[in-house]
Amino acid sequence: MATPFLFAAIALSVVAACFQHLTVTDEGDRFRIKFGPIPLFQRTVRYDDIQNVEVRRTTILDGWGIHTNLRGGWVWNIWGRDCVLIELQKGRKLFLGTDEPDELRRFLEGKILSNPK
């Protein structure tokens, strides 16, 4: 009887460990977004695909985690409401939560300018 609860507790612990922190790393022509320390959830974005970058704030409805939002984009956020809106080709949007939105915006803008299309 306790076995299903034990498996559920273990699965929930693994998923919770996946969302302890959010890291953005430069990989030359792209950057990688990943939750960790268990890197089950990650995504790369090519700098060539970025159309615009701006500092924004998520809404209470946007919440935390990885999901689509009501404004037509993907949210990758772990805590707080500060984010960088990354507008990609074909009208796609990515709301990337960060505790240093201005620094991330400047970094991405520098990469966009150094990689002209």
Sequence and secondary structure as in RCSB ss.txt:
>XXXX:A:sequence
MATPFLFAAIALSVVAACFQHLTVTDEGDRFRIKFGPIPLFQRTVRYDDIQNVEVRRTTILDGWGIHTNLRGGWV
WNIWGRDCVLIELQKGRKLFLGTDEPDELRRFLEGKILSNPK
>XXXX:A:secstr
  HHHHHHHHHHHHHHHHTSEEEEEE SSEEEEEEESS  SEEEEEGGGEEEEEEEE  TTT SEEEE TTSSEE
EESSSSEEEEEEEGGG EEEEE S HHHHHHHHHHHHHHS  
